[in-house]
Amino acid sequence: MSTIIRPDALQPLAVGCGRCLATDKVVADGLPVRFMYREAPMFADDSGWRFLSGTESDEYMENPRHQRAHELSLVANCDPSIVPYLDAPVGAAFQRPKGAAAFEDAGDWAPDED
């Protein structure tokens, strides 16, 4: 898997904020983040942030090869519009309607409990 950002093109966004999970649709395919949420960290240096393009099907999400741990700074470089929300607490969830520039609170959304 390759990313849409060359290492020499990375800007100093969200540096030192830890790692996150993001789908390949965001990091490799270059789709904008349209859904993001923060859960309790699951691994060392995990920020708890999860980023999706909003186009991922259930089948896509069930394949672990489509979502990976990345430095949060890489995802912020893929879509800088996430940066203002990164201080939100665990439990926060934001969505960006198609065509909108800003995120909005996703309300009472909660991750699926398997």
C-alpha positions as CSV (number, residue, x, y, z in Angstrom):
1,M,0.0,0.0,0.0
2,S,1.3,3.4,-0.9
3,T,0.1,6.8,0.4
4,I,-0.9,9.8,-1.6
5,I,1.6,11.9,0.2
6,R,5.3,11.7,-0.5
7,P,7.5,11.7,2.7
8,D,9.3,14.9,1.5
9,A,6.0,16.7,1.1
10,L,4.7,16.2,4.6
11,Q,3.7,19.4,6.4
12,P,4.1,19.6,10.3
13,L,0.4,18.8,11.0
14,A,-0.6,16.9,14.2
15,V,3.1,16.0,14.8
16,G,3.5,13.9,18.0
17,C,-0.2,13.2,18.3
18,G,0.3,9.4,18.1
19,R,-1.2,6.9,15.7
20,C,-4.7,6.3,14.4
21,L,-6.6,3.9,12.1
22,A,-7.6,5.1,8.6
23,T,-8.9,3.3,5.6
24,D,-7.0,3.0,2.4
25,K,-9.7,5.0,0.7
26,V,-8.4,8.0,2.7
27,V,-4.7,7.3,2.8
28,A,-4.0,5.5,-0.5
29,D,-6.9,6.6,-2.7
30,G,-7.0,10.2,-1.6
31,L,-10.7,10.5,-0.8
32,P,-11.5,13.1,1.8
33,V,-12.4,12.2,5.3
34,R,-16.2,12.3,5.7
35,F,-16.5,10.5,9.0
36,M,-14.2,10.5,12.0
37,Y,-14.6,9.3,15.5
38,R,-12.5,8.8,18.6
39,E,-12.6,5.8,20.8
40,A,-10.5,4.5,23.7
41,P,-7.0,3.7,22.6
42,M,-6.5,0.0,21.5
43,F,-2.7,-0.2,21.1
44,A,0.5,1.6,22.2
45,D,0.6,5.2,21.0
46,D,-3.0,5.0,19.7
47,S,-4.8,8.4,19.7
48,G,-8.1,6.6,19.4
49,W,-9.0,8.4,16.2
50,R,-10.6,6.5,13.3
51,F,-11.0,8.0,9.8
52,L,-13.2,6.9,6.9
53,S,-14.2,8.3,3.6
54,G,-17.8,7.4,4.1
55,T,-17.8,5.2,0.9
56,E,-16.6,2.0,2.6
57,S,-19.1,-0.8,2.4
58,D,-19.5,-3.3,5.2
59,E,-17.7,-5.9,3.1
60,Y,-14.8,-3.5,2.6
61,M,-14.5,-2.8,6.4
62,E,-14.6,-6.5,7.2
63,N,-11.3,-6.9,5.4
64,P,-8.5,-5.9,7.8
65,R,-6.2,-5.1,4.9
66,H,-8.3,-2.0,4.1
67,Q,-7.6,-0.2,7.4
68,R,-4.2,0.3,9.0
69,A,-2.5,2.2,11.8
70,H,-0.8,5.4,10.6
71,E,0.8,8.4,12.2
72,L,-2.0,10.9,12.8
73,S,0.2,13.4,11.1
74,L,0.1,11.4,7.8
75,V,-3.7,11.4,7.8
76,A,-3.8,15.1,8.7
77,N,-1.6,15.7,5.6
78,C,-4.0,13.7,3.5
79,D,-6.9,15.8,4.7
80,P,-5.9,18.9,6.7
81,S,-9.6,19.7,7.5
82,I,-9.5,17.1,10.4
83,V,-6.9,19.1,12.4
84,P,-9.3,21.5,14.2
85,Y,-11.2,18.5,15.7
86,L,-8.2,16.5,17.0
87,D,-8.5,17.7,20.6
88,A,-12.0,16.3,20.9
89,P,-12.4,13.8,23.7
90,V,-12.9,10.0,23.4
91,G,-16.5,9.5,22.3
92,A,-16.5,12.3,19.8
93,A,-17.8,11.6,16.3
94,F,-18.0,14.0,13.3
95,Q,-19.4,13.7,9.9
96,R,-19.0,15.9,6.8
97,P,-22.0,15.9,4.5
98,K,-21.1,15.4,0.8
99,G,-20.0,18.8,-0.7
100,A,-19.7,20.5,2.7
101,A,-16.5,22.1,3.8
102,A,-16.9,21.7,7.6
103,F,-17.6,18.7,9.8
104,E,-20.7,18.6,12.1
105,D,-21.3,16.6,15.2
106,A,-22.5,13.1,14.4
107,G,-24.9,13.2,17.3
108,D,-25.4,10.0,19.3
109,W,-23.4,7.8,16.9
110,A,-21.6,4.9,18.6
111,P,-19.4,2.2,17.0
112,D,-20.8,-1.2,16.4
113,E,-20.1,-3.6,19.3
114,D,-19.3,-7.0,17.9
